[in-house]
Amino acid sequence: MSEPCRLYLISPPLIPDCGRFVESVKAALSGGDVACLQLRMKSPEGVSASDDDILKMADAIRNVLQASGVHFIVNDRPDIARRAGADGVHIGQGDASYADARRIIGPDATIGVTCHNSYDLALRAGEAGADYVAFGAFFPTDTKSTRTRAEISLIENWSLATTVPCVAIGGLTAGNCGDVVRAGADFIAVSSAVWRADDGPENAVRRLNESLARAARERHG
């Protein structure tokens, strides 16, 4: 039996109050299992926060995450990830190449690669050595501008053909994540469903974990 699907949190695109976000992270972690958190301080239009602001936020949350056994990932920038003491970096197709990211961040760090809705991009990333690939968007999202829509069959085909973990991303919530979990996703990436939850991030993480567990039971009968 494969490992259970786990939760991959992505920070809000805008974090106006560093201290308040740290408290939100603590609340989220108290709600249940979280595999990792990606710090992605970039507007939906793709405008990134300054290096200083990213490093300040990274410094504020790094110890909280690592003390809880939560993998800390920085988006886009292997140089910032290394300076921030992160566990890894997530790169898009327009960012540093996998080879450059590996050279910058070192041999032991995690590197994930955005592959949109492309099996071929994922295959090349996996062959290069990526620790995971990310597919999406599966549902509409206002966290970032998306030009591709991924089908559930992509995860099914990927999980049958390879052992490289895959992350499902894009508009996922406790109410709609079941299909990607049953298809074989190793992680679901969530942002708005946690940070914008009316009853707070703790309850949102609890609901998501309940949905992951229920879908996993259905998948394995």
N, C-alpha and C positions, 0 to 999 in steps of 0.2 A: 504494500500500500504506500502511495506517495505521501510526502509530508503535507500537513494541512496548509491551506491557503491562509496567509497572514496579512495584517494591515500595514500599509506603507503610507505614512502621512506626508503630505506636502504642505509647506507653510503657506499662509495667505500671501498674495502678491505684494500687498502693502502692509507694513508693520509700523504704524505710527508711534506706538508706545512699547519700547523694548521690555520694560519691567512687566507690563500687563501681559505681553505675549509669553514671557517665561512662566507666569502663573497659569496661563491657558495650557501651556505644554504640560505642566505638572498635573493639571486637572485631567487632561487627556490620558496621560499615562496611568492615572489612578483608575481609569475606566476599564482597563483590561489589556490584553496582549497587543503590543505594537512592535513590529519588527524593526522599523527604521523611520527616520524623519529626514526629508529632503528640504534644505533651506533654499527656497526659490523666490528671491526678492526681485521680481520682474513683473511689470504691468502686463495686462492682457494684450497690449499692443507690442510687447517685446522690449520695453525700455527698462533697463536694469538699474537697480540702486547703485550708489557709489561703492567702490571697494571698501572704503572706511566704514560705511554703514553695514555692509555685509559682514565684515570682520567683527564689528562691534556686536552684532546680533549673534554671530557664531560663538563668540567668546561667552555670551550670556547664557546660551543654551547647551553648549558642548558638555559641560560637567553633569548637568541634569540628565541628559540623554545617556551618556556613557555610564553613569552610576546606576542607571536602570537597565543596562544591557541593551539599549536601543541604538542601532547603527546610525551614525550621523553622516549624511550625504550632503554635499554642496552641489548646486546646479551649475552647469556650463563650464566652470572655471577650475581646472586642475591646479593652477597656481594659487588661487584663493583657498581651495580645499586643503592644500598642503600647509599654507601659512596658518590656516584656522585650526589645524590639528584634527581635521575631520577624518572619518574612517574611509571616505571615498568620494567619488564625483560621478555625477550623471551628465552625460554629454549628448547633445542633439546632433543632427546631421550637418548643421552649419557651424558647429563648434570645433574644437581641436579634434584631430583624428585620434582613434584609439591608441595608435603607436605613440603619438606625442603626449597624450594624457598619461599613458603608462610611464613614459620616460620622466615626466614632471612629478607625478605623484608617488612613484615608487612601486616596487614589485608586490607589496603586500596589501595595497589599498584595493578597495572595491571600485570597479568601473562598470556603470550601466550605460546602455546606449538606447536612445529613442529610435524606433524603427517604424513608426506610424502604422500603416496597414500593409507593410511589405514583408513577406516571408523571406525574400531574397536579401533585403537589407539585414534582417535578423540573422540569416544564415552566415552572411559575411562577418557580422559583428561577433557571432559565436565562434567562428573559425579563427578570428583574430585573437580571441581570448577574453571577450567580454564576460563579466561575471553574471550579468542578466541583461535581457532585452525588454523593452517596453513597447506595447502595442496600444493604439488608440487613435482617435477617441471613439469610445463605444456608445456614448450618449452625449447630447449637447452639454456644453460647459461654458461658463462665462469667466473662468479663471484665466484662460488664455485663448487666443484666436487659433482655431483649428481648421485645417484645410482638408483633412482626411477623416473618413469614418471607417472604422474597422468592424469586421464581421466576427461573430462568435466562432465560426468555423476556423478562423485563423489560429485561435488558441488551441482548438481541438487538434488541428493538424500539427502544430508546433509541439504540443505536449506528447504526442504519439511518436514524433520523429527524433526528438533530442532531449537531453537531460539539462540543457541550459535553462535556468529559471526564467519565467516571463512574468512581467507586471502588466496588468490591465489598468488602463487609465482613461479618464474622460467622463465626467458627469456621474460617477458611481456613487450610489447611496445604499443604505441598509435595505431599501425597498427594491432595488433593481440589480443588485450584485450577484444574485443567485446563478444566473445563466453563465457568467464568466467563471464562477467558481466550479460549477458542475462541468464546464468545458475543460478544466484543468489548469486554470491560472494559479501561479504560485503565490502571487501577491495582488492585492487590489490597492491602487493609489487613490487617496481621497484627500480633498482639501476643504471645499465649501461645506460638505456634509458634516464636517467636524467643527470647523471654526465659526460657522454661521448658524449652528444648531440653536434653536430657540431655548432649549433647556440645558445648554452648555456642552462643552467638549467631552466631559466625563461620561455623560449619558449617551452622547453620540457614539463614542468608542464602544461603550457597552452594547448598544444596539447592533453596531457593525459586527462585532465579534459573535453575537448571537446569530446573526444572519449567515456569517461565514461557517459557523459550526453546523447550522441547519442544512445549508447547501452541501457541505461536505458529507453529511450523513446520507443525504439523498443521492449523492454521486456514487457512494460506495455501497449503497443498498442497506 
